[in-house]
Amino acid sequence: MEPSVPDHFERMWADLAPVGRSSSSGGYFRQPFTTPERELAAWFAEQAAARSLRLEADPFGNLVAWWDVPIVPDEMAADPADFRPSDRGLSLPGVVTGSHLDSVLDGGAYDGPLGVVSALAAVDRLRERGFRPSRPIGVSVFAEEEGSRFGLACLGSRLATGATTWSQARALRDRHGVRLEEAMATAGLEVDDPQPWLDASRVECFVELHVEQGRDLVDRGRAVGVASRIWPHGRYRIDITGEPNHAGTTRMEDRKDPMLTYAMTALAANKQARVAGQRATFGRVETTPNSTNSVPSAVTAWMDARCESEEALADLVATITRQAEERAERDGTSLTVTAESVSGAVDFAPDLAARIAGEHEGGDWPFIPTQAGHDAGILSMQRIPSAMVFVRNPTGVSHSPAEHAEIADCLAGVDALAETLERLAR
């Protein structure tokens, strides 16, 4: 049932808390086009309707709830909800905020949903003040931001902006072999040549609020910060093949064991990233035949690498690859490294970031870099001016059930976002 009046921040947060939550770990499983994620999309539609926001759904599963601008004289515009869509200033590019509602496997509550709930609450703040925007304000929900099901992060925003084409994406498969186009069709979405639609003609600028995934704001003693840039990062699949054999009867010196090659590669990645002050992580591995009493025939592992520059990223991956190949030669295995996705550095629009950080009441918000990818980065790379507002995370833990932000800091983030939207849409 649609709420008769908009829910406030804490009520919205309480409504989302049980959706997709594991009873054992307390973490969240909100993968795209699954029941929990579809339930969240329905919840968002209800919240949009309660605020008389016009809901727009694109063919890829992305949603935008628009606070449209009446194009009638001010004395007639007491309640924008009274006017038909034909009366609204829909041709103006909008100021868009929002984030995503999907999660990593066994993820935290705040990564993504905090930006969506805060955006709805910020609209409420502006309306309570009697603010009338001069251009539309949109609250967005992007699909498959985490890449937790189909392996490509920020997939919804990539498809919406044309950064990734439908022909490239449609055959992506999840761990169970389900193709992206099959999952979308089951969810009732368009799979017959859907087209990108999101560009600078539709969006004047994009501001994403997000829980900080680190401790920078904690160390500074600040509740809110503004992103300066996103480190370049990539996901790499490493396929290692060996010779299957019996775990008991095969002498150690006779083995061609791909698990040994993988183990050394994981250790090499850790060492090289530490030495260079960068990031390298193996968080997913699959072995064949996955038998306790067998030497495996193959190991496939996925490495996440992030560095402060594109040159550093290329050097790190090259060094790890070289050491892995050397080990494979000693082990009698074969190794292939495939870059599944690589994103360059994103320097957010400096004028927009400076305006957000420096033109608010109470002094400047600090600029901080982030090593995490975001939809704001994809829009920025597609020439849509973008920025990010971060909310303090007391532990710095993210992509984990322990992810957290205090309600007081969350509400400070809502105020910061409302103030930002007011300036940008004035």
TIGU-737180 format. One record per residue (C-alpha): x, y, z. Coordinates in steps of 0.25 Angstrom, whole numbers. Layout:
- px py pz
- X Y Z
...
This chain:
- px py pz
- 0 0 0
- 5 14 -4
- 8 23 8
- -2 34 9
- 9 44 13
- 24 43 11
- 32 35 21
- 43 43 29
- 57 38 28
- 57 29 40
- 44 22 36
- 49 20 22
- 62 14 28
- 54 5 37
- 45 0 25
- 58 -4 17
- 65 -11 29
- 59 -25 27
- 59 -26 12
- 69 -36 7
- 75 -37 20
- 82 -51 24
- 77 -56 38
- 91 -63 40
- 101 -52 37
- 92 -39 37
- 98 -36 23
- 90 -32 11
- 87 -40 -2
- 80 -30 -11
- 85 -35 -25
- 79 -28 -37
- 66 -34 -43
- 64 -43 -31
- 52 -42 -21
- 59 -33 -10
- 64 -23 -21
- 50 -23 -28
- 44 -21 -14
- 53 -9 -12
- 49 -4 -26
- 34 -5 -22
- 37 2 -9
- 44 14 -17
- 32 15 -26
- 23 16 -14
- 31 27 -8
- 31 35 -21
- 16 34 -22
- 15 39 -7
- 23 51 -11
- 15 53 -25
- 28 51 -32
- 27 46 -46
- 34 33 -47
- 42 29 -60
- 47 15 -62
- 57 13 -73
- 59 0 -81
- 71 -5 -72
- 64 -5 -59
- 68 9 -55
- 58 19 -48
- 57 34 -47
- 46 41 -39
- 45 55 -44
- 41 67 -36
- 36 75 -48
- 36 90 -50
- 23 97 -53
- 24 107 -65
- 12 115 -60
- 13 128 -53
- 18 128 -39
- 5 132 -33
- -2 120 -39
- 9 110 -34
- 6 108 -20
- 5 93 -21
- 13 87 -33
- 5 75 -32
- -7 82 -37
- -2 83 -51
- -2 73 -63
- 11 68 -69
- 9 77 -81
- 9 89 -71
- 23 85 -66
- 37 90 -70
- 41 76 -75
- 51 81 -86
- 60 87 -76
- 72 78 -72
- 70 74 -57
- 79 73 -45
- 79 59 -41
- 83 52 -28
- 82 38 -23
- 90 25 -23
- 86 10 -23
- 79 -1 -15
- 86 -13 -19
- 97 -19 -10
- 110 -28 -11
- 108 -42 -6
- 106 -41 9
- 108 -26 9
- 105 -15 18
- 92 -6 19
- 98 7 16
- 105 6 3
- 95 11 -8
- 82 12 0
- 87 23 9
- 88 32 -4
- 74 28 -8
- 67 30 5
- 75 43 8
- 71 49 -6
- 56 46 -3
- 58 53 11
- 65 65 4
- 54 67 -5
- 45 67 7
- 54 77 14
- 53 87 2
- 38 86 1
- 37 89 16
- 45 101 14
- 35 105 2
- 47 104 -8
- 42 105 -23
- 53 99 -32
- 56 106 -45
- 59 93 -52
- 55 79 -49
- 61 71 -38
- 62 56 -40
- 64 45 -30
- 71 33 -37
- 73 18 -34
- 83 12 -43
- 83 -3 -45
- 94 -13 -43
- 104 -3 -37
- 112 -13 -30
- 114 -23 -41
- 110 -34 -31
- 102 -42 -40
- 107 -40 -54
- 121 -36 -51
- 121 -22 -57
- 121 -11 -47
- 112 1 -50
- 105 -6 -61
- 92 2 -60
- 98 15 -61
- 108 10 -72
- 96 5 -80
- 88 17 -78
- 99 26 -83
- 104 18 -94
- 117 15 -87
- 114 0 -89
- 106 -4 -101
- 94 -13 -100
- 101 -23 -110
- 113 -23 -100
- 105 -26 -88
- 93 -34 -92
- 100 -48 -91
- 107 -45 -78
- 104 -57 -69
- 102 -59 -54
- 108 -70 -46
- 97 -79 -49
- 98 -77 -64
- 86 -67 -65
- 88 -57 -76
- 86 -42 -73
- 75 -41 -84
- 68 -53 -78
- 68 -47 -64
- 63 -34 -69
- 52 -40 -77
- 47 -48 -65
- 47 -35 -58
- 38 -29 -69
- 49 -20 -75
- 51 -17 -89
- 62 -26 -96
- 58 -23 -111
- 70 -13 -114
- 68 -3 -102
- 75 10 -105
- 83 19 -95
- 76 32 -91
- 84 39 -81
- 93 50 -85
- 95 65 -83
- 83 69 -90
- 75 62 -79
- 84 64 -67
- 90 78 -63
- 98 71 -52
- 98 59 -43
- 101 59 -28
- 102 45 -21
- 102 44 -6
- 109 32 -1
- 114 26 12
- 129 28 13
- 137 15 10
- 149 18 19
- 153 26 31
- 157 40 25
- 145 47 31
- 147 40 44
- 162 44 45
- 158 59 41
- 146 59 52
- 136 63 41
- 122 58 38
- 122 61 23
- 132 62 12
- 133 64 -3
- 139 55 -13
- 151 60 -21
- 154 48 -29
- 152 33 -31
- 164 24 -33
- 166 16 -46
- 162 2 -44
- 160 -11 -51
- 155 -26 -49
- 163 -37 -55
- 160 -51 -57
- 171 -61 -56
- 169 -75 -62
- 180 -85 -58
- 179 -100 -63
- 187 -112 -58
- 186 -127 -58
- 175 -133 -49
- 180 -145 -41
- 178 -153 -28
- 181 -145 -15
- 187 -157 -9
- 194 -165 -19
- 201 -154 -27
- 215 -150 -22
- 216 -136 -19
- 228 -134 -29
- 219 -141 -40
- 207 -131 -39
- 203 -119 -48
- 194 -112 -38
- 187 -99 -42
- 184 -96 -27
- 199 -94 -24
- 200 -84 -36
- 188 -77 -31
- 193 -77 -16
- 206 -71 -21
- 199 -61 -29
- 190 -56 -18
- 202 -54 -9
- 210 -47 -20
- 198 -38 -22
- 197 -35 -7
- 212 -32 -6
- 213 -23 -19
- 201 -15 -15
- 207 -13 -1
- 220 -9 -6
- 214 1 -16
- 204 7 -6
- 193 2 -15
- 181 -8 -14
- 180 -22 -19
- 170 -32 -15
- 166 -47 -18
- 152 -48 -13
- 146 -59 -22
- 152 -72 -26
- 146 -85 -33
- 153 -98 -34
- 149 -110 -43
- 145 -121 -39
- 145 -115 -25
- 147 -128 -19
- 154 -130 -5
- 162 -142 -10
- 167 -137 -23
- 177 -129 -29
- 169 -119 -37
- 169 -118 -52
- 166 -103 -52
- 165 -90 -43
- 159 -77 -47
- 161 -65 -38
- 157 -51 -39
- 166 -39 -35
- 161 -25 -32
- 173 -15 -33
- 172 0 -30
- 183 10 -31
- 185 25 -30
- 188 26 -45
- 186 19 -58
- 201 17 -59
- 202 11 -45
- 190 2 -48
- 196 -3 -61
- 210 -5 -54
- 204 -13 -43
- 196 -22 -51
- 208 -25 -61
- 217 -28 -49
- 207 -38 -43
- 204 -44 -56
- 219 -46 -59
- 221 -53 -45
- 209 -62 -47
- 214 -66 -61
- 228 -69 -55
- 221 -78 -44
- 212 -85 -55
- 224 -89 -63
- 230 -95 -50
- 217 -102 -46
- 215 -108 -60
- 202 -100 -61
- 197 -90 -72
- 191 -76 -68
- 183 -66 -75
- 179 -52 -70
- 167 -45 -75
- 163 -31 -72
- 148 -32 -70
- 146 -17 -67
- 156 -5 -65
- 152 9 -61
- 161 21 -62
- 163 31 -52
- 151 41 -50
- 154 55 -45
- 141 61 -42
- 137 74 -48
- 145 84 -40
- 136 96 -41
- 124 88 -36
- 132 81 -25
- 137 94 -20
- 123 100 -21
- 118 89 -12
- 129 89 -2
- 131 104 -1
- 118 111 -2
- 110 105 10
- 107 110 24
- 117 106 35
- 130 106 27
- 137 97 17
- 134 82 15
- 147 75 13
- 151 69 0
- 155 54 0
- 158 44 -10
- 152 31 -11
- 157 17 -16
- 143 12 -18
- 135 12 -32
- 122 19 -32
- 111 23 -43
- 115 37 -41
- 129 33 -47
- 122 27 -59
- 113 40 -62
- 125 48 -60
- 133 40 -71
- 121 42 -80
- 122 57 -79
- 111 60 -69
- 117 69 -58
- 116 60 -45
- 120 61 -30
- 119 53 -18
- 116 56 -3
- 121 46 7
- 115 43 21
- 125 39 32
- 126 24 35
- 131 22 49
- 139 9 46
- 142 11 32
- 137 -3 29
- 129 -5 16
- 124 -17 8
- 122 -24 21
- 110 -25 31
- 118 -17 40
- 117 -4 31
- 111 7 39
- 107 22 40
- 101 29 52
- 87 35 50
- 92 48 54
- 103 48 43
- 92 43 33
- 83 54 36
- 95 64 35
- 97 58 21
- 82 60 18
- 84 75 21
- 96 76 13
- 90 70 1
- 77 78 3
- 86 91 3
- 94 86 -9
- 81 83 -17
- 75 97 -13
- 87 104 -19
- 88 96 -31
- 74 96 -35
- 71 111 -30
